[in-house]
């Protein structure tokens, strides 16, 4: 199954980041803060949204930083993705 976002929506997959304290202790998943870096896996076509022309500025494969609690989490074929609006993406990372 594939996800095809509509309008100005983007599908992203969170990038895992190991979190280690200054003393070298690796924190378990429950103790870690939600990561904000993700990879774009699908991009909607853009177009007119709420009366404004939206041009998609991200493309598949881009690494992005997103708002901390943005989007809707979905699970497809055992993988977790987040669907959010392009405006919830704060920056692209090179």
TORVEX-223763 format. One record per residue: x, y, z of N, C-alpha, C, O, CB in turn; residue in three letters. Coordinates in steps of 0.02 Angstrom, whole numbers, plus 50000, padded with zeros to 5 digits. Glycine has a CB too. Layout:
REM residues N
XYZXYZXYZXYZXYZALA
...
***
This chain:
REM residues 94
500424994150000500005000050000500455006250000500965006450034499525000050061UNK
500255011349962500635017549962500185023249986499575022849980500905019049891UNK
500495028350012500125034250035500245039849984500815041449968500355036450107UNK
499705042849960499765048449913499415054449945498805054649946499445046649843UNK
499795059249971499495064950005499135069549956499305069949897500035068850042UNK
498645073049981498245077749942498445084949958498725086250012497495076749955UNK
498305089449913498415096649921499115098249945499605096149914497895099549969UNK
499175101850001499825104050026500105099550081500495101750123499785111250052UNK
499905093250081500125088650133500755084850112500885083850053499575083750150UNK
501135082850163501765079350153501775073350199501555073750256502375084050166UNK
502025067650174502105061650216502845061150234503275061250190501845055050179UNK
502975060550299503675060050321503765053950365503295051250393503875066350359UNK
504385051750369504575046250413505105048950460505615051650438504835039950373UNK
504995048250525505455050950575506115047250571506145041150560505155050350645UNK
506655050950579507325048050581507485046350653507395050450698507855052950550UNK
507735040350663507915038150731508565041650752509035042150713507985030450735UNK
508565043850813509175046850839509325043850907508905043950952509115054550843UNK
509925041250914510125038650978510255044451024510585049251005510745033950973UNK
510005043951083510115049351130510535046751188510345041851221509455052251155UNK
511095049951199511545047951252511685054051296511785059551272512215045051223UNK
511685052951361511825058351407512565060051404512955056351374511615056551480UNK
512765065651436513465067651436513905062451468514495061751451513545074351472UNK
513625058551515514025053451549514045046851511514365042151534513745052251619UNK
513705046451453513745040551411513175035551420513215030051393514375037151423UNK
512665037351457512095032851467511615033551408511405039151392511735034351535UNK
511435027951377510965028051321510265027851350510095023551390511085021951272UNK
509855032751329509175033251355508705028651317508745028151256508915040551350UNK
508255025151352507765020951318507255025251280507205031251293507395016351368UNK
506885022151233506405025751191505905029851230505735035451209506045021051148UNK
505665027351286505145030851324505425037151356505045041851369504855026351377UNK
506075037351370506365043051404506595048451356506745054151376506955040851446UNK
506625046751291506875051551242506325056451222505735054951223507135047851180UNK
506555062351204506105067451177505955065651105506375062851070506405074651184UNK
505355067351082505155065851013505635069450964505735075450970504425068051000UNK
505935065750916506395068950869506015073650822505425072750810506775063650828UNK
506365078550796506045083350752506325082750681506105086450637506135090350778UNK
506795078350669507085077450603506755071550568506645066350599507855076450607UNK
506585072450504506225067350468506435067450395506755072150371505455068250474UNK
506245062050359506365061650287505695061650251505225058250271506775055250269UNK
505645065650198505035066050159504975059850115505435058150079505025072550114UNK
504395056350119504285050350079503755051350025503735047449977504095044550124UNK
503335056450032502835057949980502615065249987502595067950043502215053149985UNK
502465068449931502275075449930501645076349889501585073549834502845079949901UNK
501165080249915500555081749879500695086449821501245089049814500035084749926UNK
500185087649778500285091749718500295099249731500485103149687499765090149669UNK
500085101449790500025108649803499375111149774498865107749778500625112549772UNK
499385117149744498775119849714498475125349757498835128349798498255114449702UNK
497835126649749497495131849788497215128749851496795124249849496935135249745UNK
497445131349908497205129049974496985135150013497375139750023497775125050012UNK
496365135150035496075140750072496155147350034496275152550064496395141350140UNK
496085147149968496115153149927496815155549911496895160749879495755158449960UNK
497325151949932498015153949919498365148649876498255142649885498405155049985UNK
498775150949829499165146349787499745143549828500145147349855499425150049722UNK
499775136949833500315133649870500775130149821500565125849783500015128549922UNK
501415131949823501925128649783502335124249830502595126649880502375133849744UNK
502385117849814502735113249857503485114449852503775114349798502565105949839UNK
503805115649909504515117349911504945111349934505565111749932504635123149958UNK
504625105949955505005099949974504885094549923504385094549886504795097550045UNK
505355089849920505275084249873505455077749910505765077949963505715085149810UNK
505285072249881505425065649910506175065049920506575066549876505155059949865UNK
506375062749979507075061849996507375067550036507915066750066507465061049934UNK
507035073350039507285078950078507285077150152506835073750176506865085250066UNK
507785079550188507805079050261507535085650288507765090950267508535077450289UNK
507055085350333506735091450357506695091550433506745086450466506035092050327UNK
506605097550460506455098550530505745100950534505545105650500506955103650565UNK
505345097650576504635099250580504455101850649504835101250697504215092950565UNK
503865104850654503605107050719503535100950764503375095550740502925110750711UNK
503645101850828503705096250874503085091750876503155085650874503835098850942UNK
502495094550880501885090350887501425090950826500815090350833501515092250950UNK
501705092250768501305093150707501105086550676501435081450686501695097350657UNK
500565086650639500375081050597499965075650630499815075850690500975078050570UNK
499795070750590499405064950611499815058750600500055057450544498725064550574UNK
499895054750652500285048550646499845043050616499275042150637500565046350715UNK
500125039450567499765033850536500255027950531500855028850528499485035850465UNK
499975021950531500375015850524500145012250461499555010550455500315011350587UNK
500605011050414500455007750351500945002050342501555003150343500475012750291UNK
500694996050333501124990150323501664989450377502234987650363501444990350254UNK
501474991050439501934990350495502424996050504502824995850552502304984050488UNK
502415001050461502855006750467502465012850489501885013750469503225008150401UNK
502775017050531502445023050556502655029150514503245030150501502605024150630UNK
502155033050495502265039150456501875044750490501435043550532502045038250382UNK
502035050950471501655056750493501445060650431501845061850386502085061350542UNK
500815062550429500555066650375500435073650403500075074450453499885063550344UNK
500745078650372500675085450396500655090250338500815088550281501245087250444UNK
500475096450353500465101650302501175104150291501595103950337499995107550322UNK
501315106450231501975109150216502155114850263502745115750280502015111550143UNK
501665118650285501795124350329502045122250399502315126350436501165128650337UNK
501965115850417502215113250480502955111250476503255109650527501805107350503UNK
503225111550416503945110150406504315116650415504175121650382504085106950335UNK
504795116550461505155122750478505765124050434505915129750418505375122450550UNK
506115118650413506725119650374506915113250338506725107750358507295121950419UNK
507315113950285507635108250252508345107850277508665112950290507605108950173UNK
508605101750283509285100750307509695097850250509505092850219509295096050370UNK
510265100950235510705098550182511235093950211511655091450174511035104450146UNK
***
